[in-house]
Amino acid sequence: MQKILFKRLWREFKSNLFRYFSLAFLIIMGMYLVISLVGAAETVITGVDKKAEENRLEDGEFQVFEPLTETEELKLHKTGISLEKMFSLDFKQEDGSTIRVFNNRKKVNLIDLDKGRLAQRNDEVVLEKRYCEEHNLTIGDRITIGANALHIVGVGSVPDYDAAYKNLSDSSVESKQFGLAFVSDSAYNLFKAAGMSIKSEEYVYAYHLNGKMTDEELKEKIKAIQFIKASDNPRIKASAEDQVINKIAGLIAGIIILILFTYVISVFVIHGIEKESSVIGSLYALGVKKKDLLLHYIMLPVTITFLSGIIGTMIGYSKWGIDYQMVNCYNYFSVPKLQKVYFVYLLLYGILLPPVVAAIVNCIVIRKKLSRPALELIKNEKKNRNISNVNLGNMGFIGRFRIRQMLREARTGFTVLFGMFIALLIMMLGINCYVMCKHISKDNKKDTKYEYMYTYKYPQDKVPDGGEACFAKTLKKEILGYNHNITLLGINEKNPYFEVKTFKQKNLVVISSAMAQKYHLSIGDSLILSDEEEDIDYAFRVKDIVQYSAGFYAFMDIETMRELLGENDRYYNVILSDKKLDISPERLYATTSKQEISKASDVFVSMMMPMIYLMTTVSAFIFCVVMYLMMKVMIERSAFSISLIKIFGYRSKEIRKLFLNGNFYLIAVGAAICIPLSKKLMDIMYPILVSNVACAMNLTFSWKLYLAIYLVVIALFFIINFMLTSKINKIVPSELLKNRE
């Protein structure tokens, strides 16, 4: 019997070719999205961990005012730890960018060369790969750093600058403006002797504990101005942490898509069984067993979903999938070239899950449908849902007909709305990302009023002319497992660069809007900030929130802050200015310009655009496919009614008005509900997705954007509606005769 039934499969496939291709396309797109996102994330996470181990990533690092003496170093070595100098000098290039020069590493944070070799002579240098890419530099080129002309002999990366932040407090990487260089020991000494660096040499030591002590025990043995564990260093494994968020997003998308195509398949199966009810009843009457019919009706959807899963997985692992998704990582983070990793659970998800789900859904639905008596199936009897008894008052014929048609097709109508909601969820993920990045780009430039910020290592007694003195202290606050830097900033009441009214009470702070958005803080909330260097917690109350997007700031009156932290009444360590000041580089820890902040603000948009395009495109395709398939099912289920109306002389335009145009109200009302609902749900989920990013999180949509999304949905409906007109035209009056009892 299976041999006979098998012949029907090919005819069934050919007669519903577009439907099965659409279902296949839906699964392929879904598997492609999930496999590419999660596969890229897993490749980066696994690859970065492996490279970190190979290149002997530090356990942590500390910075001191003066280099440790030989005696102090020897004393630390005797405890069993490994220690290596990471001293550096910063140099300003002609194009305004900054290069940080190190000597070659020997034991810790080793250079991973993409190509070339280490610098050996005084006129040789190895450059960090992202800086080379941004400045079109390669091996054999020459570059001038300070007054030294150097040959580039290698290009690579180091694990302690995975995210090449110029300062640990930076919120974004700007490789166009900042890069690393590695030279021989003798060449480094020449750079140091020349005295052309833009700030004093930084004395940083990286360490390996080797299991001999804890970070806290080491911290107690040294007098560091900054001590940071590798796990708390925003530069280290930042690419892997970023991909953890993508992995979560991919898995969430995978679950959503799985639910969607499961429901779509169930609608197809129910429609197919109802359409072939008389055939099934006849086969029953001829003695065909239930299990044979069950196997027959399962075979085609399972085969389609299995092949679609394979194709989607293959595309996901191709250069258009994982490789494409990793472009963002390579274009932002400084990581070595990573080998693609094939994970068993991803292969099982992409290849086996679609057919397994299809088989389970079909078994459940078909078994129920096939449990009906043979005579009932032959007659194609349907349950009377009393739709005609619904009281619609004095409504006109067309309105009454449309409403009853929608009630008859409630299941398929719900599927269209559910598909639209799923598509909008995925779309909102991309649009939220775009809106947040655009707000960061716009607001950071607008809110930064100063031209230069000078952070002192050794403050002068007198505030430089033209400068505004501030007192900054870096504290920490955790959210969703990530510990971000918070700048407690003491300012004068008439500070021209911050429109903030401070208070004399020690427990009151005014916070920036970026901080309020990230930590979900409101006026009157309690706020605890941690000084991890001194192991002290400070408790504050939020007195006010001011618009400032360029960082996480808590503002205080400078005199009150000095008193709170035990500094003298003239102490400061930050100078703000509207012009460049003549300050000795030896005194400075960092110099930040408004131009650098503006350029860094634009990085978010350019970095995230590929993912934004992918999310919006895939969501539009999913919506179109689901709407087309479900509306097509509605028409096929109404073929008997349409043929009857044609016999009564109704024209195609009038039939379209009755059977298709009524769906406009379903889509119009559904979109008006689903758009804000999906936005609200994504706004709740989005903080989790960007929990590792230290930036403002303004997700506000303008009314124009809401309107644009709504109009796109309506436009897609009219396109699909137009495409389905031909389907109505193909239904002929003879359909009525075919279905007579």
DAKABEL-V363562 format. One line per field, one symbol per residue. ss: DSSP state (H for helix, E for strand, L for the rest). phi: phi as a letter, one per 30 degrees, with the letter a starting at -180 (. if undefined). psi: psi as a letter, one per 30 degrees, with the letter a starting at -180 (. if undefined). Layout:
ss: ???
phi: ???
psi: ???
This chain:
ss: LHHHHHHHHHHHHHHLHHHHHHHHHHHHHHHHHHHHHHHHHHHHHHHHHHHHHHLLLLLEEEEELLLLLHHHHHHHHHLLLEEEELLEEEEELLLLLEEEEEELLLLLLLEEEEEELLLLLLLEEEEEHHHHHHLLLLLLLEEEELLEEEEEEEEEEEHHHLLLLLLLLLLLLLLLLEEEEEELHHHHHHHHHHLLLLLLLEEEEEEELLLLLLHHHHHHHLLLLEEEEHHHLLLLLHHHHHHHHHHHHHHHHHHHHHHHHHHHHHHHHHHHHHHLHHHHHHHHHLLLLHHHHHHHHHHHHHHHHHHHHHHHHHHHLLLLLHHHHHHHHHHHLLLLLLLLLLLHHHHHHHHHHHHHHHHHHHHHHHHHHLLLLHHHHHHLLLLLLLHHHLLLLLLLHHHHHHHHHHHHLHHHHHHHHHHHHHHHHHHHHHHHHHHHHHHHHHHHHHHLLLLEEEEELLLLLLLLLLEEEEEEEEEEEEELLEEEEEEEEEELLLLLLLLLLLLLLLLEEEEEHHHHHHHLLLLLLEEEEEELLLLEEEEEEEEEEELLLLLLEEEEEHHHHHHHHLLLLLLLLEEEELLLLLLLHHHEEEEEEHHHHHHHHHHHHHHHHHHHHHHHHHHHHHHHHHHHHHHHHHHHHLHHHHHHHHHLLLLHHHHHHHHLLLHHHHHHHHHHHHHHHHHHHHHHHHHHHLLLLLLLLLLLLLHHHHHHHHHHHHHHHHHHHHHHHHHHHLLLLHHHHHLLL
phi: .ddddddddddddddbedddddddddddddddddddddddddddddddddddddcheddlabcbdbeddedddddddddjdcbbdbdbbcbdcddjdcccccdddcbbhddcddaibddbcdcbaccdddddddchcbdjdcbcbiccdbcdcababbddbecdddbdddcbdbddcbacbbbdedddddedddicddaddcccccbcdhidacedddeddbccdabbdedcdddchddddddedddddddddddddddddddddddededddddceddddddeddjdddddddddddedddddddddddddddddddddceddddeedddbccbddcddcccdddddddccdeddddddddddddeddddddddddddhdbddchdddddcicddedddddddddddcddddddddddddddddddddddedddddddddddeddddcdcbbccdcbdddcdeeiccdbbcbdcbbcbhicccdccdccbddcddcbdbccbdddccbccdddddddchcbdjddbccccddchbcccbbddabcdacdlcbbcbdddddeddcicddbdabbbcacbdcdbdeddccabbcddddddddddedddceedddddddddddddddddddddddedddcedddddddddjddeddddddccdddeddddddddddddddddddddddeddcddcdadbdcdcddddeddddddddddddddedddeddddddcededddcdd
psi: eeeeeeffeeeeeefheeeeeeeeeeeeeeeeeeeeeeeeeeeeeeeeeeeeeeghklfallklekkkleeeeeeeeffflkkkkhklkkkklegflkkkkllkkefkhlkjkelallkelfglkkkkeeeeefghklkflkkkkbgkkkkjflkalkffhejikekfflflkifffkllkklleeeeeeeeffhglfllkkjkkklkfggflleeeeefflikfkkkleffjffkgeeeeefeeeeeeeeeeeeeeeeefeeeeeeeeeeeeeegeeeeeeeeffgkleeeeeeefeeeeeeeeeeeeeeeeeeefaffceeeefeeeffelillkkkkkjkeeeeeeeeeeeeeeeeeeeeeeeeeefflleeeeefhkkkjgheffkjgbgkleeeeeeeeeeeeheeeeeeeeeeeeeeeeeeeeeeeeeeeeeeeeeeeeefjflekkjkkejklekkkkgljkljkkjllkkkhfkjlkkjjjkllehkffkikjllfkfgklklleeeeeeghklkflkkkkkjfefhkkkklkjelkljjfgljkjklkeeeeeeeghllggklgkkklglklikkfffkelkkleeeeeeeefeeeeefeeeeeeeeeeeeeeeeeeeeeeeeeeeefgeeeeeeeeefgkleeeeeeefefffeeeeeeeefeeeeeeeeeeeefeeefgffkillijgkklfeeeeeeeeeeeeeeeeeeeefeeeeffklffeeefgl.
